[in-house]
Amino acid sequence: MRSDYITVTQVSGINGPGDDSFMKKTFSIKTLGCKLNQYESALIARQLAECGWEARPFGEAVDVVIINTCTVTDRSDKKCRNYIRQGARFSRLGGAVVTGCMVERDRDGTAGMKEALAVFGNGEKRSMARMITSLMELSGPRYKDSGADGSAEAPAIKADGPFGDDEFDESAVAPLYRTRAYLRVQDGCDGACSYCVVPSVRGAPRSRPLARVLEHARRLIDAGCPELVLTGITIGRYESGGADLAALVEAIAALDGDFRVRVTSVEPTHVTDRLIGLLGLPGVCRHIHLPLQSGSDRVLKAMNRPYTAGRYMDIVERIRERDRDIAIGTDIIVGFPGEGDDDFAATLDMVGRAGFAYVHQFAFSPRTGAPASSITPCAGRATIERGERLRRLAMETGLEYRRRFEGAELWCVIERSDGRADMAISDNYIRIRLSGVQADDAREAQIARVRLVRAGHDANIGEMARQATL
């Protein structure tokens, strides 16, 4: 389940004290991109809730529409600009408030859009509620008379510069869903991948102090959230007072309560034996995401990735030695400039040998400003054909992994789907649909054992085994 806007039901307690919403100011948020962006949208929503605002789904007429942008490719920018134009039509101010990585990369260009009412960089997200409230006050009578179609002229106010890291208590951020909370532990990247501009828009690696992460985790656990998903740009670079990512995971897992912690994407060069040893221990999910990008050493070198295919497979084998049931997911780019048939064959071989639980695959898309954007990409037809071959193989390796657990009971968090608590997410990242009456007996945010009855390409079917706690 993925959220690309904040709604009242997705964020527990988002509308603050009191139940009289008639005079409340309203907002919606459209989020594009990574899990960290989704977390930061929750941060913005919480700030506004503390100021008395009410969240609405993106697409409804509201006082303020916020677009939280991604700039990972040129295509991403185009998509963001389309949503900015859409959002302006839904805002009674006649324009959208824009934040995120596209603002960081091209602030003047974004601010120059006629539909952009105000722009905020990533460092300003912690202060957006105050700035948006000021924007409303400055809009005055024109705001009161404007409609959702943007017929009245809106003030073109642009925010400049950061406003300090301590203005908003980040530990008050609510989960995006009642069942799974993104917990920001780190931000920034100092990598130099030739296809990427993330370091220029997110800055150098910096970690949240261990005490603050634990305080935030404690609040989420006390609020009844059963799964904490560690989030950042390069979480493997976490460091606080000598504590690395493994120490952080240990400290969170040691907290009292019925919950589990999930490690998300970790760069292969940041994986340690200590971290591998934690996967699957009580309170830690049997799951890790290791971006591969290509199985060809030649392409990895062109991408400026700091490892070889052999070193990557060594990490996979160390994880399998720890526990062959740990789910390993990955990212792969298809059609990188210069990728030949032999290079792609090496990637397919890696996927087969690694036995990934899932593969997130992307067709190469140039990012202006990244070194690889100046190189002629693979022919579109070749990229499409390779993408289809990879997709078929990834489906088979994923199904093979899931079928190993048919008949087994898995620790799951129960989630809501289509208005019913009928979806379960296992600790090793298998999504299981509860059949028939089983869904009626399930409780959202419950941690329970679920028996996987049948694994399939389209759906995995299961049944409740018995209620239990970790």
C-alpha positions in Angstrom: 0.0 0.0 0.0 1.5 3.3 -1.1 0.4 6.7 -0.1 0.9 9.7 -2.4 -1.3 12.1 -0.5 -2.2 12.6 3.1 -5.7 11.9 4.2 -7.5 12.2 7.6 -7.7 8.4 7.9 -4.1 7.7 7.0 -2.5 9.8 9.7 -3.7 9.1 13.2 -5.0 12.2 15.0 -4.1 14.5 12.0 -6.8 17.0 12.6 -5.8 18.0 16.0 -8.0 18.7 19.0 -11.7 19.3 18.7 -14.2 18.0 16.2 -15.7 21.2 14.8 -14.1 21.4 11.4 -16.5 23.9 9.8 -14.2 26.9 10.1 -10.9 25.0 9.8 -8.5 25.8 7.0 -8.0 22.8 4.7 -5.1 21.4 2.8 -4.0 18.4 0.7 -0.6 17.0 -0.1 0.5 15.2 -3.3 3.7 13.3 -2.7 6.0 12.1 -5.5 9.2 10.0 -5.1 10.8 8.2 -2.3 9.8 7.0 1.2 11.7 9.9 2.8 9.5 12.3 0.8 6.4 10.5 2.1 7.7 10.8 5.6 8.3 14.5 5.1 4.8 14.9 3.9 3.6 13.4 7.2 5.9 15.9 8.9 4.3 18.8 7.0 0.8 17.5 7.7 1.5 17.2 11.4 2.7 20.8 11.6 -0.4 22.0 9.9 -2.6 19.9 12.1 -1.0 21.5 15.2 -2.0 24.8 13.7 -5.6 23.8 13.4 -5.7 22.8 9.7 -7.6 19.8 8.3 -6.3 17.3 5.8 -8.3 16.5 2.7 -7.5 14.1 -0.2 -5.7 15.5 -3.2 -8.3 16.4 -5.8 -10.8 18.1 -3.5 -11.2 21.9 -3.3 -9.1 23.1 -0.4 -7.5 26.2 0.9 -3.9 25.1 0.2 -2.5 22.4 -2.1 1.0 21.2 -1.4 3.1 19.3 -4.0 6.1 17.5 -2.6 8.3 16.9 -5.6 10.9 14.4 -6.9 13.6 15.2 -9.4 15.3 11.8 -9.9 14.8 12.0 -13.7 13.7 14.6 -16.3 10.5 12.6 -16.6 10.0 13.1 -12.9 10.2 16.9 -13.3 7.6 16.7 -16.1 5.2 14.7 -13.9 5.7 17.1 -11.0 4.9 20.1 -13.1 1.7 18.5 -14.3 0.7 17.9 -10.7 1.5 21.5 -9.8 -0.8 22.7 -12.5 -3.5 20.3 -11.3 -3.0 21.3 -7.7 -3.4 25.0 -8.6 -6.9 24.3 -9.9 -7.9 22.7 -6.6 -6.5 25.5 -4.4 -8.7 28.4 -3.3 -5.6 30.5 -3.4 -5.3 29.8 -7.1 -1.8 28.3 -6.9 0.1 25.4 -5.4 2.7 25.5 -2.7 5.7 23.5 -4.0 8.5 21.8 -2.0 10.9 18.9 -2.4 13.9 18.0 -4.6 12.7 19.7 -7.8 12.8 23.0 -5.8 16.3 22.2 -4.7 17.5 21.5 -8.2 15.7 24.4 -10.0 14.3 26.8 -7.5 14.0 29.7 -9.9 12.4 27.6 -12.6 9.9 26.2 -10.2 9.1 29.6 -8.7 8.6 30.9 -12.2 5.7 28.7 -12.9 2.5 30.8 -12.8 0.8 28.0 -10.9 3.4 28.0 -8.1 2.2 30.2 -5.2 5.3 29.6 -3.0 8.3 27.3 -3.0 10.2 25.7 -0.2 13.4 23.7 -0.3 13.9 20.4 1.7 15.5 22.3 4.6 12.4 24.5 4.9 9.9 21.7 5.3 10.2 21.9 9.1 8.9 25.5 9.0 6.3 25.3 6.3 3.2 25.5 8.6 4.3 29.0 9.8 5.1 30.2 6.3 1.9 28.9 4.8 -0.1 30.5 7.6 1.6 33.8 6.9 0.8 33.3 3.2 -2.8 33.0 4.0 -2.8 36.1 6.1 -1.0 38.1 3.4 -3.5 36.9 0.8 -6.3 38.8 2.5 -9.5 39.6 0.7 -8.2 38.1 -2.6 -8.1 34.7 -0.9 -11.6 35.1 0.5 -13.0 35.8 -2.9 -11.0 33.3 -5.0 -12.5 30.0 -6.1 -11.1 26.5 -6.7 -10.7 27.4 -10.3 -8.1 29.9 -9.4 -10.1 32.8 -11.0 -8.8 35.4 -8.5 -5.2 36.5 -8.6 -3.1 35.0 -5.9 -0.1 36.6 -4.2 3.3 35.3 -5.6 5.3 34.9 -2.4 8.5 32.9 -2.6 10.2 31.6 0.5 14.0 32.0 0.8 16.5 30.2 2.9 16.2 27.7 5.8 14.5 28.5 9.1 16.4 26.3 11.6 16.2 22.6 12.4 14.5 22.8 15.8 11.3 24.7 14.9 9.2 21.6 14.8 9.5 18.5 17.0 10.0 15.7 14.5 9.2 13.1 17.1 5.6 14.2 16.9 5.3 13.0 13.3 2.5 10.4 12.9 2.7 7.3 10.8 1.5 7.5 7.2 -0.6 4.5 7.9 -1.9 3.2 11.3 0.1 0.0 10.7 3.5 1.0 9.3 5.4 4.2 10.2 8.3 5.6 8.3 11.0 6.6 10.8 13.5 9.1 9.5 17.0 8.2 10.8 19.2 9.9 8.2 19.3 12.3 5.2 21.8 13.1 2.4 24.2 11.2 0.2 27.8 11.6 -0.8 27.8 9.1 -3.6 28.8 9.9 -7.2 26.6 7.6 -9.3 26.8 8.9 -12.9 23.0 8.7 -13.4 22.0 10.6 -10.2 21.7 14.1 -8.8 20.4 13.2 -5.3 23.6 14.4 -3.5 23.1 17.9 -5.0 19.5 18.1 -3.8 19.7 16.3 -0.5 23.2 17.4 0.6 25.9 15.5 2.5 25.0 12.6 4.8 23.8 13.6 8.2 22.2 11.5 10.9 19.5 12.1 13.4 20.8 11.8 17.0 20.2 8.3 18.4 18.3 9.7 21.4 15.9 11.5 19.2 15.3 8.5 17.0 14.6 6.4 20.0 12.2 9.0 21.4 10.3 9.1 18.1 10.2 5.3 18.0 8.9 5.2 21.6 6.1 7.6 20.7 5.1 5.5 17.7 5.1 2.3 19.7 3.0 3.8 22.4 0.6 5.0 19.8 0.1 1.4 18.8 2.1 1.3 15.6 3.3 -2.3 15.0 6.0 -1.7 12.4 8.7 1.0 12.2 10.3 1.3 8.7 13.7 2.9 8.9 13.9 5.7 6.3 16.6 7.9 4.8 18.6 8.6 1.6 21.5 6.4 2.5 20.6 4.8 5.9 23.7 2.7 5.8 25.7 5.8 6.5 23.9 6.3 9.8 26.3 7.4 12.6 25.5 9.0 15.9 28.0 9.1 18.8 29.8 6.0 17.5 26.5 4.1 16.9 26.1 2.8 13.3 23.0 1.4 11.6 23.4 -2.0 13.3 23.6 -0.4 16.7 20.6 1.7 15.9 18.5 -1.3 14.9 19.6 -3.1 18.1 18.6 -0.1 20.2 15.2 0.2 18.6 14.5 -3.5 18.7 15.3 -3.5 22.5 12.5 -1.1 23.3 9.5 -2.6 25.1 6.3 -3.2 23.1 4.7 -5.4 20.4 6.3 -4.1 17.3 8.9 -4.8 14.7 11.5 -2.8 12.9 12.2 -3.1 9.1 15.5 -2.2 7.5 14.9 -0.8 4.0 17.4 0.1 1.3 21.0 -0.2 2.2 23.9 0.3 -0.2 25.9 -2.9 -0.7 29.1 -1.3 0.5 27.4 -0.3 3.8 26.3 -3.8 4.8 28.2 -5.2 7.8 28.2 -8.7 9.3 26.7 -7.2 12.5 23.7 -5.9 10.5 23.3 -9.2 8.7 23.3 -10.9 12.0 20.4 -8.8 13.3 18.0 -9.7 10.4 15.4 -12.1 11.7 16.2 -11.7 15.4 13.2 -11.0 17.6 11.7 -7.6 16.6 13.7 -7.3 13.4 12.1 -8.2 10.0 13.8 -10.8 7.8 14.1 -8.4 4.9 16.7 -6.1 3.4 16.8 -4.1 0.1 20.2 -4.1 -1.7 20.3 -2.0 -4.9 22.2 -3.8 -7.6 21.5 -1.6 -10.7 23.4 -4.0 -13.0 25.0 -7.4 -13.0 27.8 -6.3 -15.4 31.1 -5.0 -14.0 31.5 -2.9 -17.1 28.2 -1.1 -16.6 28.7 -0.8 -12.8 32.0 1.0 -13.5 30.2 3.3 -16.0 27.6 4.0 -13.4 30.4 4.8 -10.9 28.9 2.2 -8.5 31.5 1.3 -5.8 31.4 -2.5 -6.0 31.7 -5.3 -8.5 29.1 -8.0 -9.3 31.3 -10.5 -7.4 31.4 -8.4 -4.3 27.6 -7.9 -4.4 27.1 -11.7 -4.7 29.4 -12.2 -1.7 27.1 -10.1 0.4 24.0 -12.0 -0.8 25.8 -15.3 0.0 26.6 -14.0 3.5 22.9 -13.2 4.1 21.9 -16.6 2.8 24.3 -18.2 5.2 22.7 -16.3 8.0 19.2 -17.3 7.0 18.1 -18.4 3.5 14.6 -17.2 4.2 15.6 -13.5 4.5 13.9 -11.6 1.7 16.4 -9.7 -0.5 15.0 -7.1 -2.8 16.8 -5.0 -5.3 16.8 -2.2 -7.9 17.9 -2.7 -11.5 18.3 -0.1 -14.3 17.7 -1.4 -17.8 19.1 0.3 -20.9 21.9 2.3 -19.3 24.0 4.0 -21.9 26.5 1.5 -23.4 24.7 -1.6 -22.0 25.2 -4.4 -24.5 23.6 -7.9 -24.8 26.4 -9.5 -22.8 26.0 -6.9 -20.0 22.3 -7.5 -19.8 22.9 -11.3 -19.9 25.1 -10.8 -16.8 22.3 -9.0 -15.1 19.8 -11.8 -15.8 22.4 -14.3 -14.5 22.7 -12.3 -11.3 19.0 -12.2 -10.7 18.7 -15.9 -11.2 21.6 -16.7 -8.8 20.6 -14.2 -6.1 17.0 -15.4 -6.0 15.6 -12.0 -5.3 12.2 -11.9 -3.5 11.3 -8.9 -5.7 13.0 -6.6 -8.2 12.2 -2.9 -8.7 13.2 -2.3 -12.3 13.6 1.0 -14.1 14.2 1.9 -17.7 17.1 4.3 -17.9 15.9 7.9 -18.0 18.4 10.8 -18.3 18.7 13.3 -15.5 19.9 16.7 -16.7 23.1 17.5 -14.8 24.1 13.9 -14.2 27.2 12.7 -16.1 25.3 9.9 -17.8 22.8 12.3 -19.3 25.3 13.3 -21.9 25.8 9.7 -23.2 23.6 8.3 -25.9 21.2 5.8 -24.2 20.4 2.3 -25.6 17.8 2.1 -28.3 14.3 2.3 -27.0 13.3 -1.0 -28.6 16.2 -2.9 -27.0 15.4 -1.3 -23.6 11.7 -2.4 -23.8 12.6 -5.9 -24.8 15.2 -6.3 -22.1 12.8 -4.9 -19.6 10.2 -7.5 -20.5 12.7 -10.3 -20.2 13.8 -9.0 -16.8 10.2 -8.6 -15.6 9.4 -12.3 -16.5 12.5 -13.6 -14.7 11.9 -11.4 -11.6 8.3 -12.7 -11.5 9.5 -16.3 -11.5 12.3 -15.8 -8.9 9.8 -13.9 -6.7 7.2 -16.7 -7.0 9.8 -19.3 -6.3 10.8 -17.5 -3.1 7.2 -17.1 -1.9 6.3 -20.7 -2.7 8.9 -21.9 -0.2 6.5 -20.6 2.5 3.3 -22.3 1.4 1.9 -23.9 4.5 4.1 -22.0 6.8 2.9 -19.5 9.5 4.4 -16.1 9.1 4.4 -13.1 11.5 2.3 -10.5 9.8 0.9 -7.0 10.4 -2.7 -6.7 9.3 -3.5 -3.8 7.0 -6.7 -2.4 5.6 -7.6 -2.8 2.0 -10.8 -1.7 0.3 -12.3 -0.8 3.7 -11.6 -4.2 5.2 -8.7 -5.5 7.3 -7.9 -8.2 4.7 -4.3 -7.7 3.8 -1.3 -9.0 5.8 2.4 -8.0 5.4 4.8 -10.7 6.6 8.1 -9.9 8.2 9.8 -11.2 5.1 7.8 -8.8 2.9 5.1 -11.1 1.5 1.8 -9.5 0.9 -1.0 -12.0 1.8 -4.7 -11.5 1.1 -6.9 -13.1 3.8 -9.6 -15.2 2.3 -13.3 -15.1 3.1 -14.4 -14.9 6.8 -10.8 -14.6 7.8 -10.8 -10.9 6.9 -13.8 -10.4 9.2 -11.9 -11.8 12.2 -8.7 -9.7 11.5 -8.1 -6.4 13.2 -6.1 -3.6 11.6 -2.7 -3.0 13.1 -2.8 -6.4 14.8 0.4 -8.5 14.8 -0.6 -12.1 14.1 0.5 -15.3 12.6 -0.9 -15.9 9.1 -0.6 -19.2 7.2 0.3 -18.8 3.6 -2.1 -21.1 1.8 -1.1 -20.4 -1.8 1.5 -18.2 -3.5 0.7 -16.8 -6.9 1.7 -14.3 -9.5 -1.4 -12.2 -9.0 -2.0 -12.7 -5.3 -0.9 -14.7 -2.3 -3.8 -16.2 -0.3 -3.6 -16.9 3.4 -5.6 -17.5 6.6 -5.3 -16.4 10.2 -3.5 -19.0 12.3 -3.8 -17.5 15.8 -3.5 -14.2 17.5 -0.1 -13.6 19.2 2.4 -11.1 20.1 6.1 -10.8 19.2 
